[in-house]
């Protein structure tokens, strides 16, 4: 799937075993889409951070891993008193791009280095 939709994401989340709950009430579809495409092409990512069954860091990676049927590691983390958990059906998946072009370029460079491949290969994957 080249362009993910909120409806598709929510359907896949509801049809699959989801081990962790969100601590964000909104996530960006363009970010999920980029990570999803990379995961479908075998690009590896850092582990997500969790506290019990809550995602502390790595929401977009986690959703992308479910969509792409990719195994993703997790490491224990801590939470603050301000941490709120959300059921996935209450998370809003927005079409708004949250990353700047510079941030996208930097993340692509980091992904290329982490996976020992060329930046050109990463750019080709996310087209």
OpenMM code with the backbone's topology and positions (N, CA, C; nanometers):
from openmm import Vec3, app, unit

residues = "UNK UNK UNK UNK UNK UNK UNK UNK UNK UNK UNK UNK UNK UNK UNK UNK UNK UNK UNK UNK UNK UNK UNK UNK UNK UNK UNK UNK UNK UNK UNK UNK UNK UNK UNK UNK UNK UNK UNK UNK UNK UNK UNK UNK UNK UNK UNK UNK UNK UNK UNK UNK UNK UNK UNK UNK UNK UNK UNK UNK UNK UNK UNK UNK UNK UNK UNK UNK UNK UNK UNK UNK UNK UNK UNK UNK UNK UNK UNK UNK UNK UNK UNK UNK UNK UNK UNK UNK UNK UNK UNK UNK UNK UNK UNK UNK UNK UNK UNK UNK UNK UNK UNK UNK UNK UNK UNK UNK UNK UNK UNK UNK UNK UNK UNK UNK UNK UNK UNK UNK UNK UNK UNK UNK UNK UNK UNK".split()
positions = [
    Vec3(0.0859, -0.1181, 0.0000),
    Vec3(0.0000, 0.0000, 0.0000),
    Vec3(0.0895, 0.1230, 0.0000),
    Vec3(0.0691, 0.2127, -0.0949),
    Vec3(0.1566, 0.3289, -0.1054),
    Vec3(0.1085, 0.4467, -0.0219),
    Vec3(-0.0209, 0.4659, -0.0102),
    Vec3(-0.0719, 0.5758, 0.0697),
    Vec3(-0.1700, 0.5240, 0.1735),
    Vec3(-0.1252, 0.5273, 0.2965),
    Vec3(-0.2061, 0.4772, 0.4062),
    Vec3(-0.3155, 0.5768, 0.4415),
    Vec3(-0.4265, 0.5254, 0.4914),
    Vec3(-0.5360, 0.6102, 0.5378),
    Vec3(-0.5639, 0.5788, 0.6841),
    Vec3(-0.6294, 0.6697, 0.7491),
    Vec3(-0.6678, 0.6495, 0.8887),
    Vec3(-0.7555, 0.5261, 0.9033),
    Vec3(-0.8487, 0.5100, 0.8115),
    Vec3(-0.9405, 0.3956, 0.8167),
    Vec3(-0.8651, 0.2641, 0.8037),
    Vec3(-0.7705, 0.2591, 0.7115),
    Vec3(-0.6918, 0.1379, 0.6914),
    Vec3(-0.6087, 0.1066, 0.8161),
    Vec3(-0.5421, 0.2074, 0.8689),
    Vec3(-0.4584, 0.1879, 0.9878),
    Vec3(-0.5424, 0.1348, 1.1036),
    Vec3(-0.6558, 0.1978, 1.1300),
    Vec3(-0.7418, 0.1543, 1.2409),
    Vec3(-0.7946, 0.0130, 1.2186),
    Vec3(-0.8260, -0.0207, 1.0946),
    Vec3(-0.8746, -0.1558, 1.0646),
    Vec3(-0.7664, -0.2593, 1.0922),
    Vec3(-0.6452, -0.2336, 1.0470),
    Vec3(-0.5349, -0.3275, 1.0691),
    Vec3(-0.5053, -0.3403, 1.2186),
    Vec3(-0.5078, -0.2311, 1.2904),
    Vec3(-0.4834, -0.2368, 1.4349),
    Vec3(-0.5917, -0.3185, 1.5054),
    Vec3(-0.7151, -0.3046, 1.4589),
    Vec3(-0.8248, -0.3782, 1.5235),
    Vec3(-0.8223, -0.5269, 1.4890),
    Vec3(-0.7643, -0.5621, 1.3755),
    Vec3(-0.7603, -0.7021, 1.3308),
    Vec3(-0.6382, -0.7779, 1.3803),
    Vec3(-0.5430, -0.7096, 1.4395),
    Vec3(-0.4183, -0.7730, 1.4806),
    Vec3(-0.3984, -0.7655, 1.6313),
    Vec3(-0.3120, -0.8534, 1.6795),
    Vec3(-0.2755, -0.8513, 1.8206),
    Vec3(-0.1879, -0.7285, 1.8439),
    Vec3(-0.2352, -0.6402, 1.9276),
    Vec3(-0.1625, -0.5177, 1.9586),
    Vec3(-0.1228, -0.5255, 2.1058),
    Vec3(0.0057, -0.5364, 2.1314),
    Vec3(0.0544, -0.5578, 2.2675),
    Vec3(0.0598, -0.4306, 2.3516),
    Vec3(0.0764, -0.3166, 2.2852),
    Vec3(0.0988, -0.1926, 2.3592),
    Vec3(-0.0060, -0.0873, 2.3273),
    Vec3(-0.0318, -0.0025, 2.4265),
    Vec3(-0.1264, 0.1077, 2.4109),
    Vec3(-0.0502, 0.2368, 2.3826),
    Vec3(-0.1191, 0.3291, 2.3200),
    Vec3(-0.0604, 0.4579, 2.2862),
    Vec3(-0.0635, 0.5526, 2.4060),
    Vec3(0.0355, 0.6397, 2.4125),
    Vec3(0.0319, 0.7506, 2.5078),
    Vec3(0.0210, 0.8831, 2.4318),
    Vec3(-0.0091, 0.8719, 2.3033),
    Vec3(-0.0362, 0.9905, 2.2199),
    Vec3(-0.1783, 0.9776, 2.1659),
    Vec3(-0.2466, 1.0898, 2.1559),
    Vec3(-0.3822, 1.0849, 2.1012),
    Vec3(-0.3863, 1.1192, 1.9527),
    Vec3(-0.2711, 1.1546, 1.8948),
    Vec3(-0.2620, 1.1836, 1.7515),
    Vec3(-0.1296, 1.1299, 1.6985),
    Vec3(-0.1348, 1.0778, 1.5755),
    Vec3(-0.0139, 1.0351, 1.5058),
    Vec3(-0.0233, 1.0806, 1.3609),
    Vec3(0.0917, 1.1022, 1.2992),
    Vec3(0.0998, 1.1540, 1.1628),
    Vec3(0.1083, 1.0406, 1.0604),
    Vec3(0.0117, 1.0365, 0.9707),
    Vec3(0.0105, 0.9344, 0.8662),
    Vec3(0.1331, 0.9448, 0.7742),
    Vec3(0.1762, 1.0650, 0.7324),
    Vec3(0.2960, 1.0697, 0.6473),
    Vec3(0.4203, 1.0083, 0.7135),
    Vec3(0.4354, 1.0261, 0.8441),
    Vec3(0.5491, 0.9660, 0.9138),
    Vec3(0.5330, 0.8143, 0.9145),
    Vec3(0.4147, 0.7664, 0.9485),
    Vec3(0.3888, 0.6220, 0.9477),
    Vec3(0.4148, 0.5654, 0.8093),
    Vec3(0.3704, 0.6348, 0.7062),
    Vec3(0.3868, 0.5870, 0.5685),
    Vec3(0.5343, 0.5720, 0.5308),
    Vec3(0.6180, 0.6699, 0.5680),
    Vec3(0.7609, 0.6604, 0.5366),
    Vec3(0.8245, 0.5414, 0.6086),
    Vec3(0.7937, 0.5272, 0.7368),
    Vec3(0.8523, 0.4175, 0.8136),
    Vec3(0.8011, 0.2836, 0.7619),
    Vec3(0.6719, 0.2772, 0.7321),
    Vec3(0.6105, 0.1555, 0.6783),
    Vec3(0.6826, 0.1104, 0.5504),
    Vec3(0.7033, 0.2042, 0.4575),
    Vec3(0.7708, 0.1705, 0.3320),
    Vec3(0.9112, 0.1184, 0.3580),
    Vec3(0.9818, 0.1831, 0.4493),
    Vec3(1.1169, 0.1383, 0.4822),
    Vec3(1.1136, -0.0016, 0.5418),
    Vec3(1.0214, -0.0257, 0.6342),
    Vec3(1.0125, -0.1583, 0.6966),
    Vec3(0.9783, -0.2661, 0.5948),
    Vec3(0.8896, -0.2359, 0.5001),
    Vec3(0.8534, -0.3330, 0.3964),
    Vec3(0.9750, -0.3706, 0.3108),
    Vec3(1.0750, -0.2831, 0.3065),
    Vec3(1.1970, -0.3094, 0.2300),
    Vec3(1.3111, -0.3580, 0.3192),
    Vec3(1.2793, -0.3977, 0.4408),
    Vec3(1.3793, -0.4573, 0.5277),
    Vec3(1.4652, -0.3621, 0.6075),
    Vec3(1.4310, -0.2336, 0.6056),
    Vec3(1.5080, -0.1365, 0.6831),
    Vec3(1.4796, -0.1588, 0.8317),
    Vec3(1.5855, -0.1651, 0.9114),
    Vec3(1.5744, -0.1890, 1.0559),
    Vec3(1.5704, -0.0560, 1.1314),
    Vec3(1.5051, -0.0592, 1.2470),
    Vec3(1.4897, 0.0601, 1.3296),
    Vec3(1.5258, 0.0306, 1.4746),
    Vec3(1.5554, 0.1361, 1.5474),
    Vec3(1.5792, 0.1241, 1.6908),
    Vec3(1.4564, 0.0671, 1.7601),
    Vec3(1.4793, 0.0066, 1.8753),
    Vec3(1.3702, -0.0442, 1.9579),
    Vec3(1.2813, 0.0699, 2.0060),
    Vec3(1.1554, 0.0368, 2.0311),
    Vec3(1.0664, 0.1341, 2.0930),
    Vec3(1.0851, 0.1269, 2.2442),
    Vec3(1.0463, 0.2328, 2.3134),
    Vec3(1.0559, 0.2371, 2.4591),
    Vec3(0.9165, 0.2171, 2.5178),
    Vec3(0.9089, 0.1267, 2.6153),
    Vec3(0.7791, 0.0956, 2.6749),
    Vec3(0.7870, 0.0987, 2.8276),
    Vec3(0.6728, 0.1227, 2.8879),
    Vec3(0.6551, 0.1087, 3.0319),
    Vec3(0.5321, 0.0215, 3.0504),
    Vec3(0.5522, -0.0977, 3.1051),
    Vec3(0.4443, -0.1972, 3.1141),
    Vec3(0.3860, -0.2184, 2.9748),
    Vec3(0.2601, -0.1810, 2.9516),
    Vec3(0.2010, -0.1994, 2.8184),
    Vec3(0.1830, -0.0664, 2.7451),
    Vec3(0.2563, 0.0368, 2.7862),
    Vec3(0.2437, 0.1698, 2.7257),
    Vec3(0.3655, 0.2030, 2.6399),
    Vec3(0.3412, 0.2604, 2.5241),
    Vec3(0.4509, 0.3089, 2.4402),
    Vec3(0.4920, 0.4456, 2.4931),
    Vec3(0.6176, 0.4591, 2.5272),
    Vec3(0.6702, 0.5869, 2.5737),
    Vec3(0.7357, 0.6608, 2.4566),
    Vec3(0.8083, 0.5875, 2.3743),
    Vec3(0.8728, 0.6461, 2.2567),
    Vec3(0.8716, 0.5431, 2.1453),
    Vec3(0.8218, 0.5833, 2.0272),
    Vec3(0.8234, 0.4930, 1.9123),
    Vec3(0.6860, 0.4603, 1.8573),
    Vec3(0.5895, 0.5468, 1.8789),
    Vec3(0.4525, 0.5214, 1.8326),
    Vec3(0.4439, 0.4969, 1.6826),
    Vec3(0.5064, 0.5840, 1.6049),
    Vec3(0.5005, 0.5707, 1.4588),
    Vec3(0.5690, 0.4421, 1.4131),
    Vec3(0.6816, 0.4076, 1.4754),
    Vec3(0.7510, 0.2826, 1.4431),
    Vec3(0.6646, 0.1624, 1.4786),
    Vec3(0.5989, 0.1691, 1.5946),
    Vec3(0.5177, 0.0563, 1.6383),
    Vec3(0.4016, 0.0313, 1.5417),
    Vec3(0.3289, 0.1363, 1.5077),
    Vec3(0.2165, 0.1209, 1.4143),
    Vec3(0.2677, 0.0705, 1.2798),
    Vec3(0.3779, 0.1265, 1.2325),
    Vec3(0.4355, 0.0837, 1.1049),
    Vec3(0.4763, -0.0629, 1.1081),
    Vec3(0.5270, -0.1091, 1.2222),
    Vec3(0.5682, -0.2495, 1.2321),
    Vec3(0.4485, -0.3430, 1.2235),
    Vec3(0.3360, -0.3028, 1.2789),
    Vec3(0.2146, -0.3848, 1.2686),
    Vec3(0.1652, -0.3869, 1.1245),
    Vec3(0.1628, -0.2703, 1.0611),
    Vec3(0.1159, -0.2616, 0.9223),
    Vec3(0.2043, -0.3422, 0.8273),
    Vec3(0.3337, -0.3397, 0.8520),
    Vec3(0.4279, -0.4068, 0.7621),
    Vec3(0.4613, -0.5490, 0.8055),
    Vec3(0.4015, -0.5920, 0.9157),
    Vec3(0.4266, -0.7261, 0.9702),
    Vec3(0.5759, -0.7474, 0.9955),
    Vec3(0.6368, -0.6468, 1.0567),
    Vec3(0.7789, -0.6471, 1.0873),
    Vec3(0.7980, -0.6550, 1.2379),
    Vec3(0.8901, -0.7406, 1.2799),
    Vec3(0.9190, -0.7500, 1.4222),
    Vec3(1.0019, -0.6296, 1.4653),
    Vec3(0.9645, -0.5725, 1.5779),
    Vec3(1.0323, -0.4550, 1.6304),
    Vec3(1.0643, -0.4797, 1.7765),
    Vec3(1.1858, -0.4502, 1.8156),
    Vec3(1.2259, -0.4712, 1.9540),
    Vec3(1.1716, -0.3630, 2.0456),
    Vec3(1.1778, -0.3911, 2.1751),
    Vec3(1.1355, -0.2907, 2.2730),
    Vec3(1.2278, -0.2975, 2.3944),
    Vec3(1.2442, -0.1835, 2.4580),
    Vec3(1.3234, -0.1722, 2.5797),
    Vec3(1.2385, -0.1029, 2.6856),
    Vec3(1.2669, -0.1359, 2.8095),
    Vec3(1.1905, -0.0765, 2.9188),
    Vec3(1.2298, 0.0688, 2.9380),
    Vec3(1.1297, 0.1473, 2.9759),
    Vec3(1.1495, 0.2886, 2.9992),
    Vec3(1.0672, 0.3275, 3.1213),
    Vec3(1.0656, 0.4535, 3.1526),
    Vec3(0.9832, 0.5006, 3.2637),
    Vec3(0.8773, 0.5948, 3.2090),
    Vec3(0.7786, 0.6234, 3.2931),
    Vec3(0.6743, 0.7182, 3.2537),
    Vec3(0.6682, 0.8272, 3.3577),
    Vec3(0.6017, 0.9342, 3.3219),
    Vec3(0.5817, 1.0437, 3.4166),
    Vec3(0.4385, 1.0404, 3.4673),
    Vec3(0.4106, 1.1222, 3.5644),
    Vec3(0.2743, 1.1288, 3.6175),
    Vec3(0.1776, 1.1873, 3.5153),
    Vec3(0.2306, 1.2533, 3.4137),
    Vec3(0.1456, 1.3134, 3.3097),
    Vec3(0.1119, 1.2160, 3.1977),
    Vec3(0.1667, 1.0954, 3.2014),
    Vec3(0.1427, 0.9971, 3.0958),
    Vec3(-0.0017, 0.9499, 3.0985),
    Vec3(-0.0664, 0.9609, 2.9844),
    Vec3(-0.2055, 0.9171, 2.9682),
    Vec3(-0.2064, 0.8075, 2.8625),
    Vec3(-0.2863, 0.7027, 2.8861),
    Vec3(-0.2937, 0.5987, 2.7829),
    Vec3(-0.4231, 0.6115, 2.7040),
    Vec3(-0.4140, 0.5733, 2.5762),
    Vec3(-0.5261, 0.5809, 2.4835),
    Vec3(-0.5438, 0.4461, 2.4155),
    Vec3(-0.6674, 0.4034, 2.4028),
    Vec3(-0.6965, 0.2879, 2.3192),
    Vec3(-0.6773, 0.3301, 2.1747),
    Vec3(-0.6329, 0.2386, 2.0913),
    Vec3(-0.6014, 0.2740, 1.9529),
    Vec3(-0.7212, 0.3315, 1.8781),
    Vec3(-0.8420, 0.2851, 1.9090),
    Vec3(-0.9591, 0.3396, 1.8387),
    Vec3(-0.9843, 0.4862, 1.8733),
    Vec3(-0.9188, 0.5362, 1.9783),
    Vec3(-0.9325, 0.6764, 2.0172),
    Vec3(-0.8167, 0.7634, 1.9714),
    Vec3(-0.7216, 0.7033, 1.9025),
    Vec3(-0.6091, 0.7790, 1.8489),
    Vec3(-0.6487, 0.8343, 1.7130),
    Vec3(-0.6205, 0.9610, 1.6918),
    Vec3(-0.6511, 1.0249, 1.5632),
    Vec3(-0.5271, 1.0162, 1.4741),
    Vec3(-0.5447, 0.9583, 1.3566),
    Vec3(-0.4373, 0.9499, 1.2579),
    Vec3(-0.4599, 1.0627, 1.1580),
    Vec3(-0.3701, 1.1618, 1.1603),
    Vec3(-0.3888, 1.2837, 1.0825),
    Vec3(-0.3011, 1.2832, 0.9578),
    Vec3(-0.3478, 1.3494, 0.8540),
    Vec3(-0.2729, 1.3553, 0.7287),
    Vec3(-0.1688, 1.4667, 0.7290),
    Vec3(-0.1599, 1.5392, 0.8360),
    Vec3(-0.0649, 1.6491, 0.8486),
    Vec3(0.0786, 1.5960, 0.8600),
    Vec3(0.1693, 1.6586, 0.7855),
    Vec3(0.3113, 1.6250, 0.7922),
    Vec3(0.3723, 1.6984, 0.9105),
    Vec3(0.4267, 1.6256, 1.0040),
    Vec3(0.4850, 1.6858, 1.1236),
    Vec3(0.6340, 1.7129, 1.1098),
    Vec3(0.7001, 1.6458, 1.0169),
    Vec3(0.8443, 1.6605, 1.0008),
    Vec3(0.8758, 1.7625, 0.8921),
    Vec3(0.9799, 1.8409, 0.9158),
    Vec3(1.0281, 1.9337, 0.8138),
    Vec3(1.1092, 1.8556, 0.7107),
    Vec3(1.1347, 1.9178, 0.5970),
    Vec3(1.2189, 1.8536, 0.4957),
    Vec3(1.3572, 1.8231, 0.5517),
    Vec3(1.4114, 1.9145, 0.6318),
    Vec3(1.5431, 1.8915, 0.6921),
    Vec3(1.5411, 1.7732, 0.7877),
    Vec3(1.4352, 1.7602, 0.8659),
    Vec3(1.4267, 1.6477, 0.9591),
    Vec3(1.4128, 1.5158, 0.8825),
    Vec3(1.3313, 1.5159, 0.7775),
    Vec3(1.3154, 1.3949, 0.6958),
    Vec3(1.4497, 1.3545, 0.6356),
    Vec3(1.5226, 1.4524, 0.5832),
    Vec3(1.6541, 1.4253, 0.5238),
    Vec3(1.7484, 1.3671, 0.6305),
    Vec3(1.7479, 1.4256, 0.7504),
    Vec3(1.8353, 1.3783, 0.8581),
    Vec3(1.7976, 1.2358, 0.9013),
    Vec3(1.6684, 1.2099, 0.9151),
    Vec3(1.6239, 1.0749, 0.9524),
    Vec3(1.6615, 0.9732, 0.8447),
    Vec3(1.6480, 1.0112, 0.7192),
    Vec3(1.6883, 0.9222, 0.6096),
    Vec3(1.8375, 0.8921, 0.6159),
    Vec3(1.9171, 0.9944, 0.6454),
    Vec3(2.0615, 0.9741, 0.6583),
    Vec3(2.0931, 0.8787, 0.7733),
    Vec3(2.0251, 0.8976, 0.8855),
    Vec3(2.0459, 0.8098, 1.0012),
    Vec3(2.0037, 0.6663, 0.9697),
    Vec3(1.8906, 0.6512, 0.9010),
    Vec3(1.8442, 0.5166, 0.8639),
    Vec3(1.9422, 0.4492, 0.7685),
    Vec3(1.9954, 0.5259, 0.6737),
    Vec3(2.0927, 0.4696, 0.5800),
    Vec3(2.2172, 0.4230, 0.6549),
    Vec3(2.2671, 0.5053, 0.7451),
    Vec3(2.3866, 0.4700, 0.8222),
    Vec3(2.3587, 0.3491, 0.9115),
    Vec3(2.2459, 0.3478, 0.9811),
    Vec3(2.2098, 0.2391, 1.0725),
    Vec3(2.1987, 0.1056, 0.9985),
    Vec3(2.1534, 0.1116, 0.8727),
    Vec3(2.1332, -0.0094, 0.7921),
    Vec3(2.2468, -0.0361, 0.6943),
    Vec3(2.3491, 0.0502, 0.6967),
    Vec3(2.4659, 0.0345, 0.6108),
    Vec3(2.4274, 0.0260, 0.4626),
    Vec3(2.3414, 0.1190, 0.4219),
    Vec3(2.3033, 0.1292, 0.2806),
    Vec3(2.3142, 0.2758, 0.2386),
    Vec3(2.2999, 0.3012, 0.1107),
    Vec3(2.3145, 0.4379, 0.0612),
    Vec3(2.1890, 0.5201, 0.0884),
    Vec3(2.2092, 0.6479, 0.1009),
    Vec3(2.0966, 0.7402, 0.1187),
    Vec3(2.0069, 0.7353, -0.0051),
    Vec3(2.0658, 0.7133, -0.1218),
    Vec3(1.9879, 0.7040, -0.2451),
    Vec3(1.8886, 0.5878, -0.2386),
    Vec3(1.9311, 0.4772, -0.1794),
    Vec3(1.8427, 0.3610, -0.1643),
    Vec3(1.7237, 0.3955, -0.0727),
    Vec3(1.7509, 0.4665, 0.0361),
    Vec3(1.6437, 0.5087, 0.1279),
    Vec3(1.5463, 0.6004, 0.0553),
    Vec3(1.5983, 0.6951, -0.0186),
    Vec3(1.5116, 0.7899, -0.0907),
    Vec3(1.4266, 0.7165, -0.1934),
    Vec3(1.4840, 0.6202, -0.2609),
    Vec3(1.4091, 0.5409, -0.3585),
    Vec3(1.2958, 0.4643, -0.2906),
    Vec3(1.3220, 0.4097, -0.1749),
    Vec3(1.2217, 0.3312, -0.1014),
    Vec3(1.1002, 0.4158, -0.0638),
    Vec3(1.1229, 0.5391, -0.0205),
    Vec3(1.0101, 0.6182, 0.0304),
    Vec3(0.9369, 0.6990, -0.0755),
    Vec3(0.9798, 0.6880, -0.2011),
    Vec3(0.9094, 0.7597, -0.3092),
    Vec3(0.7676, 0.7114, -0.3228),
] * unit.nanometer
topology = app.Topology()
chain = topology.addChain("A")
for resn in residues:
    res = topology.addResidue(resn, chain)
    for name in ("N", "CA", "C"):
        topology.addAtom(name, app.Element.getBySymbol(name[0]), res)
